[in-house]
Each structure stands twice: as C-alpha cells, then as structure tokens.
Amino acid sequence: MPLSASARDKLKAVSTATLTTVLLKRGLRNVFIRGIHKINPQAPRMVGEAFTLRYIPAREDLDHVGAFNDRSHPQRRAIEECPPDAVLVMDSRKDASAASAGGILVTRLWKRGVAGVVTDGGFRDTPDIAKLPFAAYHAAPSAPTNLIRHHALDINQPIGCGDVAVYPGDVIVGDDEGVVVVPSAIAEDVANEAFEQTVFEDFVEEKVKAGRGIFGLYPPNAEAEEEYAAWRREKGR
C-alpha cells in the first residue's frame, strides 16, 4: 500500500534516531545506511518509497561513453522512471572511486518531483548538487564518471545500500544524521509510534533543559506519566 499522507507528514517530523529505536522494538537492527551524508545540509528532510538501481563492476567492452546513447541504459531509465515523491536508492557496492550520478541527473530528479536520492558510493558535480534544495546523500565526492567503475544493471529490484537491505517500496527517511530504511509493511505503524515517541521526548528534553534528572523521567514512572499527560494537554499536543 502507498504511504498515506498522514504517515508521510509524521515521518517528516521525527528523527532517524527515533526511528531506529522504534524499529529495534520490532526486532530490526540493521536499518541505518552507514557511511553516507547529505550533500546540502540545508536541503529538506527526505521521506519517500524506495525506487532502486543496482550497479555491478564495470567492464570495458560494455561501459564506454557511447553506452549513454542507448535509451534503455538502466541509469538513464532510473532517472526518468523514478516516481515523484519516491527516493532513488543506488547500490554502488560502497565504491566511491567513480560517481553513481552527477549534477545534471540529480537536478533532473529534483525537477521531476522525486523526494531524494541515496547512494553508498559517490556523486560528481557536488558543488552544484550542494546548491539544490534537494536531499542527496552519498559517501564522498567522486569526479570520474560511473562508467569507469560501475555497470548499471537492475531497476527496482532488492538491493543492498550501505550494508542495509532495501526492497522497492520500503520507506526511506533522511535527516541531518543520515538515512533509515523502514519496511513498507510496517511503515504506517512505525510512523505513528515514532511520532508519539517524539512528542514524549520533547517533553523530556524540556524538563532536562530545566535541570531535571533522568531517573523516573526517562523512562517515566507513574508520576512522570501523569505529568506528561498534563503537559500534553497544556501544549495541545
């Protein structure tokens, strides 16, 4: 099922840290894509269903500049076929020695209304990407074109990205800390729980900033739970 507008809004309001805890409660430990960061720190938060692209190692007889003349080239197709509000997730085998994509292709994703792009490799033209109001996550800048190291193969198949399994339709959430993968089957429930946990942690943070100790507060005892309920009524949350 597509992610509801309500769940999408809630996921935009919670942190990846909170999401990893909520997913841990469901037994999911390997959900945070490691070794990547957002190129433009000012870019908006990212929430969208995964649309995937898989690279394998390049081979010289197949991966040459003329390969891009073929309109069926999987990298080019992925750029044009990734749905609006989705996130393009690339499996680049954690190899940033050549780019997974560059500024023109990332700009095309932005203009098409895609929610963001993630690779466990690198992007080229990063000074240009850094100027876009678009969530683009990678491991490191890489000027060489993808053809030097990467052969684009599969579109919208299960992949690994930063050692995390990503299935098409999984919900990808990105903030300033990184990117979390939420299995699609539980995304609505996770969004609701993470939103509720965020409200509670806002209460806790307010009390801690005022000098309160964490014992009996985080996690809460019965007295703190009553105090939290009153705080929530007062704040209208």
C-alpha positions in Angstrom: 0.0 0.0 0.0 1.3 3.5 -0.8 2.4 5.5 2.2 -0.5 7.7 3.5 -0.2 11.4 3.6 -0.6 11.4 7.3 2.2 8.9 7.8 4.4 10.8 5.4 3.9 14.0 7.4 4.6 12.2 10.7 7.8 10.7 9.3 9.0 14.2 8.2 8.6 15.3 11.9 10.7 12.5 13.5 14.4 11.8 13.6 16.2 8.9 12.2 17.5 8.2 15.8 13.9 7.8 17.0 13.1 5.6 14.0 16.0 3.2 14.8 14.7 2.8 18.3 11.1 2.1 17.2 12.4 -0.4 14.6 14.6 -2.1 17.3 11.4 -2.7 19.3 10.2 -4.7 16.3 13.5 -6.7 16.2 15.0 -4.7 13.3 18.6 -3.8 14.0 20.2 -3.2 10.6 18.2 -0.2 9.2 20.6 2.7 9.2 22.6 3.2 6.0 26.2 3.7 7.2 28.9 5.9 5.8 26.8 8.5 3.9 25.8 12.1 4.5 23.6 14.8 2.9 25.4 17.0 0.4 23.4 20.2 1.1 22.9 20.5 4.8 20.0 23.0 4.2 18.1 20.6 1.9 14.7 19.4 3.2 14.1 16.2 5.1 13.5 13.2 2.9 10.6 10.8 3.0 9.5 8.5 0.2 9.2 5.0 -1.1 12.3 3.3 -2.4 12.9 3.0 -6.2 16.2 1.1 -6.7 19.1 0.9 -9.0 21.9 -1.7 -8.8 25.4 -1.4 -10.1 27.9 -4.2 -10.6 31.6 -3.7 -11.5 32.2 -2.1 -14.9 33.6 -4.0 -17.9 35.4 -2.1 -20.7 33.6 -3.7 -23.6 30.2 -2.7 -22.2 30.9 0.5 -20.3 32.1 3.2 -22.6 30.9 6.7 -23.4 28.7 5.5 -26.2 26.7 3.4 -23.8 24.7 6.5 -22.8 23.3 6.8 -26.3 21.1 3.8 -25.6 17.8 5.0 -24.2 17.4 1.7 -22.4 20.5 2.3 -20.3 19.4 1.4 -16.7 20.9 4.5 -15.1 19.1 6.8 -17.5 15.9 4.9 -17.2 16.0 5.1 -13.4 16.3 8.9 -13.6 13.3 9.2 -15.8 11.2 6.4 -14.3 11.6 7.1 -10.5 8.2 8.2 -9.5 7.5 11.7 -7.9 7.7 11.6 -4.1 9.8 8.4 -4.3 13.5 8.1 -3.3 16.0 6.7 -5.8 18.3 4.4 -3.9 21.5 3.2 -5.6 23.6 0.1 -4.7 27.1 1.2 -5.7 28.9 -1.5 -3.6 30.2 1.2 -1.3 32.6 2.2 -4.1 33.1 6.0 -4.4 36.0 5.7 -6.8 33.6 6.7 -9.6 30.4 8.6 -9.4 27.0 7.0 -9.2 25.5 10.0 -10.9 26.2 13.7 -11.4 24.7 17.1 -11.2 22.6 17.0 -14.3 20.9 13.7 -13.4 20.4 14.8 -9.7 18.8 18.1 -11.0 16.5 16.1 -13.2 15.3 14.0 -10.3 14.7 17.3 -8.3 12.7 18.8 -11.2 10.6 15.7 -11.6 9.5 15.9 -8.0 11.4 13.0 -6.6 11.9 13.2 -2.8 15.6 12.4 -2.8 18.5 10.3 -3.9 20.8 8.0 -1.9 23.9 6.1 -2.9 26.5 4.2 -0.8 29.1 5.4 -3.4 29.7 9.0 -4.5 28.3 11.8 -6.7 30.2 14.1 -9.1 29.4 17.8 -9.5 28.9 18.0 -5.8 29.4 21.8 -5.7 26.4 22.1 -8.0 24.3 19.5 -6.1 25.1 21.3 -2.8 23.2 24.4 -4.2 20.0 22.4 -4.9 17.1 22.4 -2.4 17.1 18.6 -2.7 18.1 15.7 -0.4 21.1 13.9 -2.0 23.1 11.5 0.2 26.4 9.9 -0.7 29.7 8.7 0.9 32.2 11.1 -0.8 32.6 13.3 -3.9 33.9 11.5 -6.9 34.7 13.3 -10.2 35.1 10.2 -12.5 32.0 9.1 -14.5 30.3 6.0 -13.3 31.4 4.1 -16.4 34.9 3.7 -15.0 33.8 1.5 -12.1 30.0 0.9 -12.3 27.8 -1.0 -14.7 24.1 -0.1 -14.2 22.1 -3.3 -14.2 18.8 -3.7 -12.3 16.0 -1.3 -11.8 13.5 -1.6 -8.9 14.8 -4.9 -7.6 16.0 -5.7 -4.0 19.5 -4.2 -3.3 22.0 -3.6 -0.6 22.9 0.0 0.2 25.5 0.7 2.9 25.0 -2.9 4.1 21.3 -2.4 4.5 18.7 -4.4 2.6 16.4 -2.2 0.5 13.3 -3.5 -1.2 11.3 -1.5 -3.7 8.5 0.3 -1.8 10.4 0.4 1.5 10.1 3.8 3.1 13.3 5.8 3.1 13.6 8.6 5.7 16.6 11.0 5.7 17.5 13.8 8.1 20.7 15.6 9.0 22.0 12.5 10.8 21.5 10.0 7.9 19.1 7.6 6.3 16.9 4.9 7.7 15.0 2.1 5.8 11.6 1.3 7.1 10.0 -1.9 5.8 6.8 -1.0 3.8 4.6 -3.5 5.6 5.0 -1.7 9.0 5.7 1.9 7.8 2.3 3.3 8.9 2.6 1.8 12.4 6.2 2.9 12.7 5.2 6.4 11.7 2.5 6.6 14.4 4.7 5.2 17.1 7.7 7.4 16.2 5.6 10.5 16.2 4.2 9.7 19.7 7.7 9.0 21.0 8.9 12.3 19.6 6.2 14.2 21.4 7.2 12.4 24.7 10.9 13.1 24.1 10.1 16.8 23.5 8.6 16.8 27.0 11.6 15.0 28.5 14.0 17.4 26.7 12.2 20.4 28.1 12.4 19.0 31.6 16.1 18.1 31.3 17.0 21.6 30.0 15.3 22.9 33.1 17.6 20.9 35.3 15.6 17.7 35.9 17.4 14.4 36.3 16.6 11.4 34.1 15.7 8.8 36.8 12.0 8.4 36.9 11.6 10.6 33.9 13.3 8.7 31.1 11.9 6.1 31.1 8.9 7.6 33.0 7.5 6.3 36.3 3.8 6.7 37.1 4.2 10.3 38.4 6.1 11.4 35.3 3.5 9.8 33.1 0.8 11.9 34.8 2.9 15.0 34.4 3.4 14.2 30.7 -0.3 13.8 30.2 -0.9 17.2 31.8 1.9 18.8 29.7 0.5 17.4 26.6 -3.0 18.8 27.3 -1.4 22.2 28.1 0.6 22.2 24.9 -2.2 21.0 22.7 -0.2 18.0 21.5 
